[in-house]
Amino acid sequence: MAYGFYPFVGWMIFWIAFVLGIILFIKTRKMYNIFYLISIALYIFTVSFMIDVFSFAKFGILTTLIVSAIAFMLLGYYLSRIFSDDKKRR
């Protein structure tokens, strides 16, 4: 179970997102900034894990990035529709 660069990238992304999250919360006092940061860190973390574990070549890396970007865009669009409908009902 010896992975290549995945543990290093994972911990690096975690600490950078953690520090930036604290700074953003202190500066703005708004939680949505932290959730944006968490989603970006999770995306980078997930893609780097897939690339490392499955040993993708150049085409595999590009395909993974494209598919995951499209999936997250569609999920974001869907969730924005749901939450905007909830605000209209109140």
Secondary structure per residue as TSV (DSSP state, phi and psi in degrees):
chain	resnum	aa	ss	phi	psi
A	1	M	-	360.0	41.8
A	2	A	-	-96.1	106.5
A	3	Y	-	-89.7	159.6
A	4	G	S	-77.1	-99.5
A	5	F	S	-93.7	-2.1
A	6	Y	H	-57.9	-49.0
A	7	P	H	-61.4	-39.6
A	8	F	H	-64.2	-47.6
A	9	V	H	-64.4	-40.9
A	10	G	H	-60.2	-48.7
A	11	W	H	-68.8	-36.5
A	12	M	H	-64.0	-46.5
A	13	I	H	-62.8	-41.2
A	14	F	H	-60.0	-49.5
A	15	W	H	-69.3	-37.3
A	16	I	H	-65.0	-45.4
A	17	A	H	-65.7	-36.6
A	18	F	H	-63.4	-48.6
A	19	V	H	-65.8	-45.8
A	20	L	H	-64.2	-35.3
A	21	G	H	-63.5	-42.7
A	22	I	H	-63.9	-44.4
A	23	I	H	-63.3	-45.0
A	24	L	H	-64.1	-39.3
A	25	F	H	-68.2	-40.8
A	26	I	H	-64.7	-38.8
A	27	K	H	-75.5	-43.1
A	28	T	H	-107.4	-24.2
A	29	R	-	58.2	32.4
A	30	K	-	-124.1	136.9
A	31	M	H	-81.7	-24.3
A	32	Y	H	-65.8	-27.9
A	33	N	H	-63.3	-39.1
A	34	I	H	-67.4	-38.0
A	35	F	H	-68.1	-36.2
A	36	Y	H	-60.8	-44.8
A	37	L	H	-64.4	-40.7
A	38	I	H	-63.2	-42.3
A	39	S	H	-67.1	-38.1
A	40	I	H	-66.3	-44.5
A	41	A	H	-63.7	-40.4
A	42	L	H	-65.0	-38.5
A	43	Y	H	-63.0	-48.8
A	44	I	H	-62.7	-42.4
A	45	F	H	-61.5	-46.6
A	46	T	H	-65.7	-45.8
A	47	V	H	-65.5	-41.7
A	48	S	H	-65.6	-35.1
A	49	F	H	-64.1	-46.7
A	50	M	H	-62.5	-42.0
A	51	I	H	-63.7	-41.4
A	52	D	H	-74.2	-46.6
A	53	V	H	-70.0	-41.7
A	54	F	T	-90.3	0.3
A	55	S	T	50.4	54.9
A	56	F	-	-69.9	148.4
A	57	A	-	-88.9	-169.5
A	58	K	H	-59.4	-45.4
A	59	F	H	-67.1	-37.0
A	60	G	H	-66.2	-38.9
A	61	I	H	-64.0	-46.4
A	62	L	H	-63.0	-42.3
A	63	T	H	-63.3	-42.8
A	64	T	H	-61.2	-44.6
A	65	L	H	-64.0	-42.3
A	66	I	H	-66.0	-48.7
A	67	V	H	-63.8	-44.5
A	68	S	H	-69.1	-36.1
A	69	A	H	-64.6	-43.1
A	70	I	H	-65.1	-41.4
A	71	A	H	-62.5	-43.7
A	72	F	H	-69.2	-34.8
A	73	M	H	-64.7	-44.8
A	74	L	H	-65.2	-40.6
A	75	L	H	-63.8	-42.2
A	76	G	H	-63.6	-41.4
A	77	Y	H	-63.5	-44.5
A	78	Y	H	-62.8	-46.8
A	79	L	H	-67.6	-34.0
A	80	S	H	-66.8	-34.7
A	81	R	H	-66.9	-42.1
A	82	I	H	-64.4	-48.0
A	83	F	H	-72.3	-29.6
A	84	S	H	-71.2	-32.9
A	85	D	H	-67.0	-36.6
A	86	D	H	-64.7	-38.9
A	87	K	H	-68.7	-34.6
A	88	K	H	-69.3	-31.1
A	89	R	H	-74.3	-24.5
A	90	R	-	-75.9	360.0
